[in-house]
Amino acid sequence: MSDEQPHTAPGLALTNLQRDRVDFARKDYESARAEDLAKLPRAHLILLVERMRGRLGDALDLIDELCSTPPRGPAGPANHHR
């Protein structure tokens, strides 16, 4: 795994759970990319596809959560000024 920080949009603060979900997805993705797919038995390929399908679904759910949540700064929920 690289030492790079994950890329986030300015002002986008993730909860610990959301950050964990992203980290799990990154680790599964890196693991899948490291596999030599041509040498994997059929059953392992099926499991790999199912794991990636689950991670993709979770990533899309996370995007939906972030799009429906008001932006937060580092100090917490955004203050609404009138």
N, C-alpha and C positions, 0 to 999 in steps of 0.2 A: 504494500500500500504506500502511496506517495505521501510526502509531508505537506502537500498543498492543502490549503484550507478549502472547504466546500464553497462553491459559488452561490451567493444569495443576492437577491435584489437589494438595493439600498433601502434601509428602513424596514426590511422584512425580518421579523424576529420569530424564530420557531420555538415551540414548546419543547421540553425535553423529550416527550413522546414522539413528536414530529421529527426531531433530530435523530432519534433512535431508528425510526422507520426509514429515514433516508440512509443512515449508516448500514442497516441490514440490507437494503436494496443494493447499495454500492458493493458490499462484500459478496453478496450472491452473484452480482454481475461480474465482478473480478474473478470469482471462482469459476463461473461458467466460461468466461473467455480463456481461462488457463487450461481448460479441458481440451484434449484432442478428440473432437467429436467423432472422427472416423474410426477411432479405436474403442469407443464406448459400446458396451452391449446395448441392445435395443431397450431393455428395461430401464437402464440408467438414462438413456436419452429421454424416455417418457417422463421419468422423474424430474429430470432437468427442465424439460419444457413446462411441466406442471408448476415447478417452483418459480420459474420465470413468469409464467402466466399470473401466479398469485402476487408476485412482486409488482408486476405491471399494473394489476388491478389496484393494489394498495397505493402505488404512486399516483394513479389517476384520482383515487379517493382523496389523497393528500392535496393534490392540486385543487380539487373542488373545495376542500376545507379552506385552503388559503385564499381562494377567490371569493368565498362567501364571508370571510372574516375581515373586519376593518383592519387596516394596517396598524401595527404596533411599533412603537419605538423601543429602545433598549430598556426604558424605565417601566414598561408595561403597556396597558391599553392606551390607545390614542385619546388625548383630551379633545373634547368637542368645544370649539370656540364659536361664539355667536357674535 
